[in-house]
Amino acid sequence: MRIKRITANVYELPLGYVNAFLVEDDDLTLIDTGAPGNAGKILKAVREMGRDPEEIRHILLTHGHPDHAGSAAELKAITGAKVYMHAAEVPHVEEGRSPRPQTPYFTGIVNKTLYQVFVKRASGQIPPLKIDATLEDGDWLPIASGIHVIHIPGHSPAQLAFFIPGQKNVLFVADAAANIMGLGYSCFYEDFSAAVHSLEKLSTFDFDVACFGHGRTILHEAANRFRNKFLKQTPRVSHQAQYLVLEENTIIRLKEPEERI
């Protein structure tokens, strides 16, 4: 696995068709862990950075799907890291399972084909994992110089994005969107109306860099690309879906709060 340095302290760890990310500070913070069996690759990458695996003190899970949370239990056992995620998906992860949506929503035939090939036939089981702390929308974590938590349901009910301000503001998008053949929608959604709202919400943040669970990182002017894609274009949705498209002049410029949790 080739480690990709994204910013001065953010690294992309390509794990086949999914990405994990490391944020370097005094300690290390891992965002997502890949599918089961990827712990060894991640630990090797940490050593190649010149750091000790036990320096991974925090594991942030964007959501509980196997390709994102599958190696978390093994990594926690090896490193002793504290694991965080949204409370709504904790019961599933602690039981070692990831329920699939009964009626997934696809934005096109390509995504539907990808779902049939890679998701529908895959096991929904992961090693059971004890979650140490739960996160909610708007939380600030005093780790890795400060991480802002954003609840972005749609792909899954409790999916989280993470925003790290710095010389370059970085947004970890999870599976709210993908950047495989250009910036676009995720492979599938459980609730597309919620997903559209989540993408509008993400587009209100000022970020230079966007990191995806699937696809290439956007390294420059990422927020503008999100606004052009998800604010200015009307997605094709079924007549049942309800959504509100924000006007560009309503975009909020996020500022770091004076106090953090």
N, C-alpha and C positions, 0 to 999 in steps of 0.2 A: 504494500500500500504506500502510495506517495502522499506525504503530508503537504497540504497547500497552505501557505501563509496568506491570510486574507488581509489582516491589518497588523499593527505592531504587536498585538496580543491575542489575536483570534486566528485559529487554525482550523481548516476543513479536513476531516478524515473521511475520504471516500470508502464506503464499505459495500462495494458492488453497486446495486441500484439505489442505495440510500446513503445519506450523509449523516455523520455525527460531527460535533464541533467541540474544540477545546478553547477555553478562555484562560489565558495565562496571567497570573498575578502572583502574590506571595504564595498562594495555593493555586491549584488547578480546578476549574469548573468544567464538567463535561455536560454538553447538551445533547441528549439522546444517546443511544448505545447500539443501534443497529439490531439486526435479528439475532436470535440465539446462536452462539458459536463465534461471536465476533470479539469477545473479551480479549483474547490473545493478541489480535491485531491492534486493538486500541492500546494495550499495555506496551506493545512493541513500539508504537508510534510515540508514546510518552517518553520512552527511553531514548529514542532517536532525537528527541528534543533536548536531551540532556537533563531530564527531570526523572524523579523516582515515581513509580506508580502510586505509592502511598501518599503522594502529594495531591492526588485527586481527592478533594475533601467534599465536593458537592456534585451531585448528579441531578440535573434538571430534565424532567421528561415532558416533552411537549404534549404527548398523549400516550394512550396505552396500547396502541396497535403493535403487533409483534415485531415489525421491522424497525420500530423506534424504541421499544422497551425490552426487547428480547434478551439482551445481554446484561441488563441492569442488575439482576440478582447475583450473577457471578462476579461482576465488578464490585458490587457492594461487599460481598464476602471477602474479596481479595484486598480491597483498599480501605474498607471501613468507612467509605464515604456516606454522607447524609443524602437521602433521596427525597426529591420534592416533585409534586404534581398537583393538579386540580383534584379536589375532593370527590367529584362526581364519578371519576373512573377508578378511584382507589379500590373499591370492592372487587372489581374485575381483575386488576393487576395482582392483588393479594391472593386471589384464588387461582391465578395462573391462566387466565383465559381472556380472550378479546372477542366479544360478540360482533358478528357482522350485521350490517343493516339489512333488514328484510327487503327493502326496496331501494337500493342505491340509486342515486341520481347521477347521470352522465351528461356532460356537456357536448359530447360528440362520439362518433363511432370509434375513433382511435382510443379514447379513454375507456370506452366500454370493452374493447378488445384487450387492453392492458389489464383491466380488472379481471376479465375471464381467465386470462393466462396466468397472472402473477398473484392475484389476491384470492379469488374464489376457491382455487385449488390448494392454497397454502393452509397449513395448520394454524388454527387460532389459539394454540396453546403456547405459553411461555413459562419458564421457571417461576414459581410463586415468589413474590417480592414484597417485603414489608416496607411501606412508605413511612418516612420519618416526619415529614411536614407537608401540609397542604397549602396551596396558593390560591389566591383569588385575584380577580381583575383589579388593577390599580396598586397591587402590593409593590413595595420596593425592597429588594434584597440587598443587604449591606455586604455583598461579596462581589469580587471581580470589579471593584470600583463602582458598584451600584448597578443593579439590574431591575428594570421596570417590567412588571408582569401584565400581560394583556390577554384577556379571555376572548378567544375567537372560535366559537362553536360553528358547526357546519359540516366539516369533514368528520368530526366526532363531537359528541356533546360537550366535552370538557377540554378541548384542545387549547393550548396556550402558545402565545408568541412571546418572545423576550426582546427587549430593547435595551441596548447598552450605549449610553452617550459617551462621547470622547472626541478626539481630534477628528475621527470619522465615526459618525453615528451608525451603529450596526443593528439591523433588525433580523431576528431569527424567525422566519415565517412559518416554519413547520410545514404542514400539508394544506395550508389555506390556499396556496397556489403552487405552481411548479414552473421550472424554467428548463425544460428538456429540449423542446424544439421552439424555443422562444418563450417569453413570459405568457403564461396561460393558466387555465383552471387545473385543479388537482384531478387525479385519476377518477375519483368518485367523491360524492358527498352523501351524508346521511340526511341533511336538511339544507337544500340549496338556497332557500330564502335566507336562512341564518348565515350561510356562507357568503352571500352577496353583501349582507350587512357587515360581516367581519372584514371583508376585503375593503369596503369603504372606510371602515374604522382604521385599518392599518394605513390606508392612504392618507390619513390626516396627520401621520407622524412625519417628522423631518428626519430622514435617514439617507445616508450616502450609499450604504452597502446592504444588500438583502441576501440572506443565506437561506437555502431551501432544503427541505428533507429530500427532495428529488430534483436533480438538475443542477445546473451551474450557478455559482454565486454571481450576482450582479455587483460589480465593483465600483461603478460610478453612476451618480444621479439616479439611484434606484427609486427614490420616492417619486420623482417625475414620471418614471416609467410606470409605476403603479397607478398614478393618477390618470395618465393617458389611457391605460388599459381598463381600469376598474371604475373610474369615475366618468369618463367621457363616452364610453361605449355602453350600449344597452345589451346585456346578455340575453340570449334566447332561453326563455324559461317556459315551463308549462303554465297554463292559464290559472292553475291553483296557486302558483307562487306569488307572494307579495313582497315587494322590496321598494326601497327608496334610494334613488341615486342622488348623491350629494352634489351641490354646485361647487365648483372649484373655489369660489370666493368664500366658502365656509370652512376652508381647511384651517385646522388648528395647529399652531406652532408649539410643539411640546417643549416645556422647559423643566429642567431638573428641580424637584422640590427642595426646600431648605432642610427638611427632615426626612429621614428614611426609617423604615421599620427594621 
